[in-house]
Amino acid sequence: MAQIIQATTRDIEAVARLFRAVRSACLPYLPDIHTPAEDLSYFRDCVFRTCEVWLAGVGEPEGFCVFQPGWVDHLYVRPDRQGKGIGTALLARAMQDNARLELWVFQRNTTAISFYRARGFRLVRRTDGSRNEEREPDALFAWEKN
């Protein structure tokens, strides 16, 4: 199992690369609406400035989780490392610091939906995707600490 560590600004490029690679491999139905340079800018200028970013693995990360109070913004694990407890460990890190978490997941991402349900998340509502930039139907899930 990979070590879970808090990311630093030195990890921005690796996180942006992993984000793009996992989306391309696991969510091929999503439109490719941003360039790699735009992804890098987003992680550098937005994500790393406003959220906690945690990594699985040292060097080139195997996965990452981005969260802020009450929200999981991103949880991505390299396709060849999925099913090995990395996503669970990363999500547990966010759950440790929050009494309640919400997150959005694309409705077609049935693997992620099963993953979140197995960890106690429940469906709050579904949308037609008109409010996300991908225009892909999504669903809001929530979890509360017992």
N, C-alpha and C positions, 0 to 999 in steps of 0.2 A: 504494500500500500504506500502510495506517495505521501511525502511530508506535506502538511498544510501550513503555508506561511503567508504573511501579509505581503502584498506586492509593494514595490517602490517604483519611483519614476523610471528606474532603469529597466523595468519590465513592460513598459508601455508598448514598445514595438512587438514584443513576443505575444502579448495579449491581443493586440490588433490582428496579427497574423493568424492566431488560433481562432479568433472570432470568425474571420473570413473563411478559413479552411473548414471549420465545423459547419457553418451555414451552407457552404457549397456542397459538402458531402452529405449532410443529413437533412437539409431543407431545400432540395433542388427546385421546388415549386415556387420559391420566393424570387421576386425579380431582383436583379443585381443593380440596385439604384445608386450605389456609392462606389467610388474608386477606392483602392487600397490607401491612397493618400488621404482621402476623406475619412476613412475608418480611423487612421492614425490620429488625425486631427480631433475627431470625436473623442477618442479615448484620452488623448493628452489634455485637451482643453475643457472637456466636460466630465467624463467619468472619473478620472484620477483626481480631479479637483473637488468633487462633490460627494463621492461615495467611498466606501471601503472596498478594496479589491483584494481577494485572497486567491492564492495559487496552490495547485497540487503539483508538487515536484519542484526541483531546483534547476535553474538554467532554462531550457526550453520547456515551458509548462505543459502538463498533461491535461489540465483543466483549470478553469477559473470561475469564481463567483463574485458578482458585483452586487452589493446591497447598501441600503441606507435605512434609517429608522422606518420600520414597517413595510419595506419593499425589497424584493429581490428583483433587480433590474436585468441581470444576465447570469446564466449558469450554462457553461459550455464545457464539454469533455471531448477530447480527441476521440474520433470514432473507434480506433483500435484499442482504446483504453476504457470504453464504456462497458458497464456491467461488472466492474471490478471494485466498486465501492468508492470511487473517487467523487462522483456526484453526490453521493450520500454524505461523505465527509465534508465536502464544501458546503452543502446545504445545512448540515448540522452546525457549522460555524456561524451562519447567519441566524439560525434558530436559537443558538446559545445567547445571542445579544438582544433578542426581540421576543416580546410576549405574543405578538401577532405579526404575521407576514402576509402580504399579498403579492401576486405576480400575474403577469399575462403570459399566455401560451397560445400559439396558433392551433386552431382546432384540428388541422391536419396532422399535427405533431403528436400522434397517438402514443408514441413511445414516451415522450415527456409527460403527457397527461397521466399515463399509468404510473410513471415514476413518482410524480407529485402526490397522486392519490394514495399510493402505498406508504407515503410518509405523512399522511394525515391531512393533506390539503383537500378542501371541498370546493366544488363548483359554486361560484357566486352568480355569474351571468355570462352569457355568450353575446357576441356582437357580430355584425356583418362585415367588420373590417374597415368600414368607411372612415374611421378615426385614426387608423394607423397608416404609416407611410407606405407600407407594402400593399395596402388594400386587400389584406387577407383576413378572412374571418378568424377571430380570436376568442379567448375565454379568460375571464378573471377567476383566479383561484385564491383561497385564503386558508390560513392555518392559525390556530391559537394554541398556546401552551396550556396544558392541563393544570 
